[in-house]
Each structure stands twice: as C-alpha cells, then as structure tokens.
Amino acid sequence: MSSCPTTTARKERNACRSTLRTVCTARPATSRIRHRISPGRCRKGATALIIPICNDKGPGRGGDRPPSRPEQQGPRTSRTDAWSHPMAGRRRERAASARTAALIVAMVGALAGCAQQTDAEPARKGLASAPPPDRSWQPKGLGAYLAARDAEIHGDMVAAATYYPIALASDPDNVSLLRRATFFAAVEGDIANASQWAQRLLTREPGANLAPLIVAADLVAHGQAKAAAERLGRLNRQGLNSFLVPVMLAWARHGAGNAAGALAALDELDSTPAYRPLKALHGALIQEALGNTAAARTAYEHYLTGNDRPSLRGVQLAGGFLVRQGLTDRAKALADDYAKRFPDSLLLENTLRDFTGGRPVAPVKTAAEGMAELFYGTASLLADNDATSAALFNRLALHLRPTYALSQLLMGQLLAGQGRQDDAIAAFRKVSGEPGLDLAAGLAEAESLRAAKRVDDAVTALERLATAHPKRADPLIDLGDMLRQAERFPEAATAYSRAIERLGPPQERHWAVFLDAA
C-alpha cells in the first residue's frame, strides 16, 4: 500500500485527503478527519504486546506468510509484518537457485518458459478480482515464477495470485511456492484453492502457522466444525496464533456442540492481560449463543469494565445485547461515550440506529459468524501496518460470512489502498444499501471514483449523499475538497459554504474547513 505523494503537484497533494481513513497513509497534517470510518482500534499497549511477538519462527522455521518485499532480509524499518518470513534461509535459496539454473537450461528453447497456458486456468477460478489483461501467451515454469515474484515485489496481488499457481504446477513439491500460492490465493479471496494448497503444504511443513488457520476456517464454512476443532487443538500458540487459535478453537468447539470445551479454550487467553477483553467479548458471544443470558451479561460487563477504550464493533455487540435485554439507555450511553472519543465517526450512525430501534440487532449465533468476528477484528487491527495480511483475514471473514457489511466495507478500503479502484467501488456498492452504512460507503466510493479520474461521477455521488443526509456536512466537505483539487474553485467555495451551514457551532476540529473555505 503506497502512501500519498509528497513531491508531486498541488492537486495530487490535495488528493491525499481521502475518506478511506482505515487504511489511508495520508499525513496527519492533510487528513481533515482521520479514521472517520475506522471500526475502532485496540489500545497501543495491547498492540505493542501483539505485534512484536509475531516473528516467532524466523526465516524458514515454520512461518508461512510471504513478506511484501521478499528480497529484503533482516529487520524491517518501515512496518511490522504479522507473519514470519516464509523463506527457508540462504541454504534453501541456494538450492532454489540451483533448481532455477536447471530450469533455465531446459527452457532456453521456450523463450524462458513463456508458452501457451492451458493447464493452469483451473487454479485461477474463484479469484475475487479480474485476472491480468488477456495476452496471446501465458508464462509457465520459470517464466511464471519470475512474473509472480515481480508482481509480489510491486504489490500486484492479482498477478501474484495468478502466476504462483502456474509456477507451482511446474514444481508441485516446492514448499516455497506452496506457501506463496496459498497466501496470495487467500489474499484474493480464493479460499477453496488456498485451503487445498494449505493442506498440501502441511504434509511437507507441519509447523506452518497460517496454513492450518485457512484450512480450519474453510472447514467451518462448510459445516465441519468438529474436524476444524481437531486441527486447531494441535497447533502452536506463537505469534498471532497466541490469540487466534484459542478463539478459533472456542468457536469450532461451539459449532461441534462442545460448550464446555469452547469456554475452556478461551481460558488460554488469561495468560496475557492484553487478551482478556478479547476473551470476555467472545465468551459473552458464546454464552449468549448458548442461551446463558446471565453469564453473557457478566462477560459483557467484564469486557466493558476491563477495556477503557472498546472498539466500535465491541460497543455495537455489547450494546446490542443490552438492547435485547431492554437496557436501551445503557446501550445509548456506550455509544455516547464512543462519540466523545470519535465525534466524526461515520460508523457510529450505524450503531445508534441499531440501539434506537431502526432494526433489530442480530446476535452472533454460529461458529462461522463467531470466527468471522475474530477475523474482521484482526483485519481491522492490522489494516494500518500490514494491509496485505489484513486483506487475507478479511477475506476469511467474508468466506465465513459473505453478507458481513462491515467486512465488505473494510475490503473496499483495502482494495482502494492497493489502487484497485474499480474493485473497491464494487465492494462499496455492496454496502451502499445498508442503513447506517450508506454514508460511509458512499463517501468511500466517491473517493475511489475521484482516484479513477471519474470526477464528475464522484461529484454526482457526493451531491446524492448530501441530499440523503441533510444534517451531515461530510459529503459537502469532501465535495469541496474534490472540486478544489480539480481547480474548480467557485464550485468548491460554494460546497464549503454549504458544509459550514451544517456544522453548527464552530469547534476546534472544524478549523480546516473554515481555512479551506477562505
């Protein structure tokens, strides 16, 4: 994910003011209202405990998450990955180089492996995004590997997910290719193939960290919770698995009808204080799903009292329970507290709508829904620092719960962060009909339209939002920003003036709007 430019023309600098606050890397000085559609963050203290321990295996000793820049060995300075390096160290790289040299000798007559592609098309079925442009040829063998590596290095997830399986077809026992094919297929939402390759990987590398999570999630998605629980019970608890595995195991056991075992699995989280709110939240969800209302209320109270900054999703889940128990005022108080911390949150409207009777708040009932909550929360946590892993976990959430609107919204943000504006627009439009989420989705869609050079379409979308939400200034603020960036200054001034009329009494956080209007 690339950050907004800092040395280009003024119009490109102004374009940094994206509405995609969850994954945007715009500088704080140019972000008018940051994290407006963020689902909420864990405390920095909790994050500090989670992220540094993720590189538990080191190169070639069990990690199965490819890095974003695989040629970089050693410590990272710009970001922290959620999974350890997938490569097997210098010895394995030398062995790979030897195999590569042999492939080159064998394939010189075939233009370095670039030949008609006929046998790898099935591996591309199910990819969530369109394949690369149609060509009269497709690479095979070494050519596919080089194309995949180049795509990985340059952040082209679609091409990486396309070409690694083709390379794997030429070398099906190559552990490194199995890792990468599994990872990028999952990142692109091809969980069916990712699960198959993950199972093959586990026969060759039983200590892999990510592969068994993909397999277990796919089993639960297909109603095989007991089989998933058996797999999860054997896994290590290192890195992100220190909290992912216990919660996944709890939901798998719940799906298999083992209530006592489900709650016992969550007890593993007690050893790390930062994980206790997570235990309380998922314990409450499981207790409510079991029909244990009193125990669920106790667990929700533990979550709220033990977490001084609960995420918006946590507020929504806990408040939804309170509403179902007739404690609507308490639920509104939770939302009010969140509003004080994040007064410009666009997702808060969705929560308040649920609490005030706009529609019933559906509880989490099944193992698939519970795991989807876990993966969505993990993706939200990683989105700022590791957007690729965030995309993978969010894809797992959607695999388990395809109609999960919040997860679909986050998917659009992550795709926009990759520069895939058409895919992002399609994701946002899936959410645009959701009451309470249409404003956030509409603003994000308008920003993707602008990024795709469809400024007039973006202006139309923002005017439509301004009409649909007559009390919100956000569409008009973004409209003013967009018109100013397009150097349509009289129209921008009008948009800012309309926005100021909706802001109410001026507050400190509004200063940038008044400055731009001037």
C-alpha positions, 0 to 999 in steps of 0.5 A: 500500500503506497502512501500519498505523494509528497513531491508531486503537484498541488492537486495530487497533494490535495488528493491525499485527503481521502475518506478511506481513513482505515487504511489511508497513509495520508499525513496527519497534517492533510487528513481533515478527519482521520479514521472517520470510518475506522471500526475502532482500534485496540489500545497501543499497549495491547498492540505493542504486546501483539505485534512484536511477538509475531516473528516467532519462527524466523526465516524458514522455521515454520512461518508461512506468510510471504513478506511484501518485499521478499528480497529484503532480509533482516529487520524491517524499518518501515512496518511490522509484518504479522507473519514470519518470513516464509523463506527457508534461509540462504541454504534453501535459496541456494538450492532454489537457485540451483533448481532455477539454473536447471530450469533455465537450461531446459527452457532456453528453447521456450523463450524462458518458459513463456508458452501457451497456458492451458493447464493452469486456468483451473487454479485461477477460478474463484479469484475475487478480482479480474485476472491480468489483461488477456495476452496471446501467451501465458508464462509457465515454469520459470517464466511464471515464477519470475512474473509472480515474484515481480508482481509480489515485489510491486504489490500486484496481488492479482498477478501474484495470485495468478502466476504462483499457481502456474509456477507451482504446477511446474514444481508441485513439491516446492514448499516455497511456492506452496506457501506463496500460492496459498497466501496470495490465493487467500489474499484474493479471496480464493479460499477453496484453492488456498485451503487445498494448497494449505493442506498440501503444504502441511504434509511437507511443513507441519509447523506452518502457522497460517496454513492450518488457520485457512484450512480450519476456517474453510472447514467451518464454512462448510459445516465441519466444525468438529474436524476444524476443532481437531486441527486447531487443538494441535497447533502452536500458540506463537505469534498471532496464533497466541490469540487466534487459535484459542478463539478459533478453537472456542468457536469450532468447539461451539459449532461441534456442540462442545460448550464446555470445551469452547469456554475452556479454550478461551481460558488460554487467553488469561495468560496475557492481560492484553487478551482478556477483553478479547476473551470476555467479548467472545465468551459473552458471544458464546454464552449468549449463543448458548442461551446463558443470558446471565453469564453473557451479561457478566462477560459483557460487563467484564469486557466493558469494565476491563477495556477503557477504550472498546472498539466500535464493533465491541460497543455495537455487540455489547450494546446490542445485547443490552438492547435485547435485554431492554437496557436501551439507555445503557446501550445509548450511553456506550455509544455516547461515550464512543462519540466523545472519543470519535465525534466524526465517526461515520460508523457510529450512525450505524450503531445508534440506529441499531440501539434506537430501534431502526432494526433489530440487532442480530446476535452472533449465533454460529461458529462461522459468524463467531470466527468471522468476528475474530477475523474482521477484528484482526483485519481491522487491527492490522489494516494500518501496518500490514494491509496485505495480511489484513486483506487475507483475514478479511477475506476469511471473514467474508468466506465465513460470512459473505453478507458481513457489511462491515467486512465488505466495507473494510475490503473496499478500503483495502482494495482502494489502498492497493489502487484497485479502484474499480474493485473497491467501488464494487465492494462499496456498492455492496454496502451502499444499501445498508442503513447506517452504512450508506454514508460511509460507503458512499463517501468511500466510493466517491473517493475511489471514483475521484482516484479513477479520474471519474470526477464528475461521477464522484461529484454526482455521488457526493451531491446524492449523499448530501441530499440523503443526509441533510444534517451531515456536512461530510459529503459537502466537505469532501465535495469541496475538497474534490472540486478544489483539487480539480481547480474548480474553485467557485464550485468548491467555495460554494460546497464549503459554504454549504458544509459550514451551514451544517456544522453548527457551532464552530469547534476546534476540529472544524478549523480546516474547513473554515481555512479551506473555505477562505 
